[in-house]
Amino acid sequence: METPLLEFRNITVLRQEKKILDNINLTVGPKEHIAIVGPNGSGKSSLIKVIMREYYPVASPDVVRHILGRDLWNVADLRKEMGIVTTDLQNTCLRDSSVIDMVVSGFFSSIGIYESHDVTTEMMQKADIVLEELGISHLKKRLMTEISTGEARKVLIARALVHDPKALVLDEPTNSLDMKAISQFRKMISDLSGNHNIVLVTHDLSDIIPEIDRIILIKNGKIIADGRKDDILTGENLTKLFDVPVTVEKHGLYYSSHLGE
């Protein structure tokens, strides 16, 4: 039996005495693609921070927090297996570093390249390959501050891919992108899903690529629904999730939602 990507049991997280995750139980299979859907402040980004070892659960004998079968991880090693892309990370990366340096910095889990880093020929070659695969090799000498938001998001994907991670963890990945960039980004993630688990966090159903078939709904720090996409993405479930009337529509392999019945 293959090792699950994630195995969480009885995960509760407190921040400033407030319970932001409440008894989370979640197992994600080794080849599974999931979307975590919820309103702002629901706990979905906090769950990602638990995965990435930024938040820690309340200690208890019943707590299980295994990633790829392991509980103890060096954070730098974890990021080689779980490539993460967030808006916060992109904001941090908006500096006068070249695109190629930003991609290579993924090898060091840093933001940019510093004198202490021993950049090898192999690292540069791998970065070139990833940039070429994502169709952005023409940007490699540009500064991060000179490229568009959509291009920067692709650079962060390239940065995550230099280690060929088991999974890509994407937190609201199409925020601030225009319609063309959103379409390009979704196609890129669909293409990458053949070789990497996709863990998507979003409030927008249209971000859910066809390859994702399992949906987790999270509200007030609790998982309120978990199952197959066609079963979970209903107007009734989304109305309960967002506390307003929501209509869900299916367009081919994609979903969308709007307010009202």
Phi, psi and omega per residue, in radians:
M1 nan 2.272 -3.120
E2 -1.270 2.614 -3.122
T3 -1.253 2.310 3.083
P4 -1.074 2.646 3.014
L5 -1.126 -0.854 -3.137
L6 -2.290 2.492 2.964
E7 -2.478 1.810 -3.129
F8 -1.996 2.331 3.077
R9 -2.376 2.249 3.014
N10 1.012 0.807 -3.116
I11 -1.573 1.995 3.037
T12 -2.161 2.330 -3.103
V13 -2.190 2.333 3.075
L14 -1.979 2.419 3.005
R15 -2.305 2.076 -3.087
Q16 0.906 0.813 3.094
E17 1.208 0.043 3.105
K18 -1.733 2.353 3.132
K19 -1.410 1.902 -3.117
I20 -1.745 -0.326 2.953
L21 -2.342 2.367 -2.959
D22 -2.241 1.742 3.020
N23 0.970 0.994 3.141
I24 -1.384 2.254 3.044
N25 -2.202 2.082 -3.012
L26 -2.719 2.220 3.005
T27 -2.147 2.289 3.134
V28 -2.085 2.185 -3.082
G29 -1.212 2.917 -3.034
P30 -1.178 -0.357 -3.130
K31 -2.173 0.380 -3.019
E32 -1.644 2.502 3.028
H33 -1.966 2.275 -3.079
I34 -2.285 2.728 2.965
A35 -2.152 2.303 3.066
I36 -1.818 2.011 -2.988
V37 -2.044 2.371 3.085
G38 -3.082 2.868 3.105
P39 -1.251 2.964 3.061
N40 -1.024 2.381 3.122
G41 1.388 0.160 -3.080
S42 -1.373 -0.337 -3.091
G43 1.962 -0.036 -3.068
K44 -1.158 -0.735 3.100
S45 -1.234 -0.532 3.068
S46 -1.127 -0.636 3.093
L47 -1.098 -0.701 3.073
I48 -1.094 -0.669 3.124
K49 -1.155 -0.532 3.030
V50 -1.183 -0.759 3.108
I51 -1.028 -0.731 -3.046
M52 -1.565 0.184 3.079
R53 1.143 0.519 3.018
E54 -1.631 -0.530 3.036
Y55 -2.053 2.583 -3.128
Y56 -2.135 2.455 -3.121
P57 -1.310 2.793 3.019
V58 -1.051 2.292 -3.085
A59 -1.160 2.355 3.119
S60 -2.862 2.548 3.101
P61 -1.056 -0.387 -3.079
D62 -1.533 -0.108 -3.065
V63 -1.334 2.300 2.999
V64 -2.171 2.226 3.095
R65 -2.414 1.309 -3.094
H66 -1.729 2.327 3.003
I67 -2.120 2.101 -3.047
L68 0.909 0.684 3.047
G69 1.441 -0.007 -3.083
R70 -2.053 2.539 3.061
D71 -1.668 -0.712 -3.076
L72 -1.665 2.147 -3.133
W73 -2.366 2.412 2.801
N74 -1.300 2.289 -3.027
V75 -1.027 -0.702 3.136
A76 -1.081 -0.693 3.113
D77 -1.199 -0.660 3.124
L78 -1.076 -0.711 -3.106
R79 -1.216 -0.267 3.022
K80 -1.313 -0.451 -3.119
E81 -1.693 -0.455 -3.086
M82 -2.181 1.616 -3.140
G83 -1.334 2.201 -3.024
I84 -2.027 2.464 3.073
V85 -2.348 2.093 3.116
T86 -2.370 2.825 3.062
T87 -1.129 -0.655 3.104
D88 -1.057 -0.742 3.115
L89 -1.110 -0.726 3.130
Q90 -1.095 -0.728 3.115
N91 -1.067 -0.656 3.106
T92 -1.169 -0.556 -3.071
C93 -1.466 -0.084 3.138
L94 -1.353 1.439 -3.120
R95 -2.527 3.059 -3.077
D96 -1.423 0.935 2.989
S97 -1.855 2.559 3.087
S98 -1.280 2.780 3.105
V99 -1.022 -0.785 -3.107
I100 -1.106 -0.678 3.102
D101 -1.151 -0.669 3.141
M102 -1.137 -0.675 3.110
V103 -1.173 -0.799 -3.137
V104 -1.115 -0.513 -3.141
S105 -1.080 -0.325 3.061
G106 -1.037 -0.505 3.102
F107 -1.151 -0.421 -3.052
F108 -1.932 0.055 -3.075
S109 0.909 0.656 3.125
S110 -2.056 3.031 3.047
I111 -1.888 1.650 -3.058
G112 1.652 3.008 -3.095
I113 -1.844 2.416 -3.125
Y114 -2.153 2.893 -3.072
E115 -1.025 -0.523 -3.119
S116 -1.287 -0.217 -3.094
H117 -1.430 2.314 3.095
D118 -1.699 1.580 -3.104
V119 -1.463 2.109 -3.093
T120 -1.658 2.860 3.063
T121 -1.050 -0.660 -3.141
E122 -1.108 -0.677 3.106
M123 -1.117 -0.770 3.137
M124 -1.117 -0.698 3.129
Q125 -1.130 -0.739 3.123
K126 -1.110 -0.738 3.111
A127 -1.076 -0.729 3.105
D128 -1.074 -0.720 -3.127
I129 -1.104 -0.800 -3.112
V130 -1.140 -0.748 3.102
L131 -1.063 -0.700 3.118
E132 -1.143 -0.754 -3.128
E133 -1.088 -0.581 -3.123
L134 -1.570 -0.001 3.075
G135 1.301 0.461 -3.110
I136 -2.233 0.414 -3.133
S137 -1.102 -0.442 3.137
H138 -1.195 -0.213 -3.113
L139 -1.634 -0.088 -2.841
K140 -1.087 -0.453 3.132
K141 -1.654 -0.077 3.116
R142 -1.318 2.740 3.050
L143 -1.462 2.620 3.123
M144 -1.032 -0.534 -3.140
T145 -1.330 -0.134 -3.075
E146 -1.778 -0.159 -3.041
I147 -1.817 2.896 -3.091
S148 -1.306 2.913 3.109
T149 -1.059 -0.747 3.120
G150 -1.122 -0.696 3.098
E151 -1.148 -0.711 3.127
A152 -1.097 -0.660 3.118
R153 -1.097 -0.689 3.092
K154 -1.160 -0.630 3.100
V155 -1.077 -0.706 3.121
L156 -1.161 -0.608 3.031
I157 -1.095 -0.781 3.107
A158 -1.043 -0.748 3.110
R159 -1.029 -0.705 3.129
A160 -1.219 -0.496 -3.018
L161 -1.479 -0.181 -3.050
V162 -1.071 -0.438 3.117
H163 -1.630 0.007 -3.032
D164 0.900 1.086 -3.037
P165 -1.201 2.769 3.072
K166 -1.149 -0.632 -3.037
A167 -2.404 2.670 2.957
L168 -1.946 2.194 -3.123
V169 -1.882 1.993 -2.974
L170 -2.096 1.975 -3.083
D171 -1.789 1.889 -3.117
E172 0.833 1.004 -2.929
P173 -1.216 -0.324 -3.115
T174 -1.793 0.145 3.065
N175 -0.963 2.335 3.050
S176 1.251 0.159 3.106
L177 -1.649 2.577 3.058
D178 -1.407 3.057 -2.991
M179 -1.073 -0.706 3.127
K180 -1.136 -0.787 -3.129
A181 -1.123 -0.645 3.100
I182 -1.092 -0.808 3.140
S183 -1.061 -0.772 3.128
Q184 -1.121 -0.722 -3.102
F185 -1.143 -0.759 -3.136
R186 -1.106 -0.687 3.105
K187 -1.122 -0.711 3.130
M188 -1.065 -0.767 -3.141
I189 -1.159 -0.671 3.059
S190 -1.032 -0.777 3.125
D191 -1.087 -0.709 -3.093
L192 -1.293 -0.334 -3.075
S193 -1.167 -0.273 3.107
G194 -1.193 -0.413 -3.065
N195 -2.136 -0.047 -3.075
H196 -2.475 2.446 2.922
N197 -1.052 2.489 3.042
I198 -1.959 2.161 3.013
V199 -2.036 1.838 -3.044
L200 -1.868 2.295 3.023
V201 -1.955 2.210 -3.077
T202 -2.788 2.794 2.923
H203 -1.916 -0.041 -3.025
D204 -1.908 1.956 -3.084
L205 -1.060 -0.495 -3.097
S206 -1.227 -0.194 3.048
D207 -1.352 -0.242 -3.023
I208 -1.394 1.829 -3.083
I209 -1.203 2.739 -3.089
P210 -1.002 -0.507 -3.085
E211 -1.206 -0.343 3.087
I212 -1.433 2.137 -3.113
D213 -2.105 -0.054 3.133
R214 -2.098 2.319 -3.093
I215 -2.123 2.326 3.017
I216 -1.999 2.134 3.084
L217 -1.716 2.265 -3.100
I218 -2.220 2.347 -3.107
K219 -2.572 2.321 -3.139
N220 0.896 0.682 3.066
G221 1.371 0.095 -3.111
K222 -2.117 2.529 2.986
I223 -1.367 2.065 -3.103
I224 -1.810 -0.237 3.076
A225 -2.785 2.572 -3.110
D226 -2.723 2.087 3.136
G227 3.063 -2.892 -3.122
R228 -1.146 2.593 -3.033
K229 -0.980 -0.843 -3.085
D230 -1.125 -0.471 -3.130
D231 -1.447 -0.570 -2.997
I232 -1.584 -0.656 -3.058
L233 -1.463 1.343 3.103
T234 -2.151 2.768 3.101
G235 -1.037 -0.676 -3.140
E236 -1.082 -0.823 -3.123
N237 -1.164 -0.723 -3.114
L238 -1.246 -0.549 3.055
T239 -1.108 -0.758 3.082
K240 -1.133 -0.633 -3.093
L241 -1.195 -0.781 -3.016
F242 -1.750 -0.099 3.111
D243 1.088 0.478 2.993
V244 -2.493 2.724 3.098
P245 -1.097 2.211 -3.111
V246 -2.257 2.357 3.006
T247 -1.878 2.314 3.120
V248 -1.898 2.321 3.111
E249 -2.185 2.556 3.095
K250 -1.922 2.268 -3.141
H251 -2.137 1.643 -3.068
G252 1.154 -2.023 -3.121
L253 -1.720 0.024 -3.090
Y254 -1.988 2.801 3.102
Y255 -2.093 2.724 2.990
S256 -2.533 2.898 3.118
S257 -2.474 2.704 3.036
H258 -2.617 2.780 -3.138
L259 -1.227 2.547 3.106
G260 1.781 2.932 -3.107
E261 -1.717 nan nan
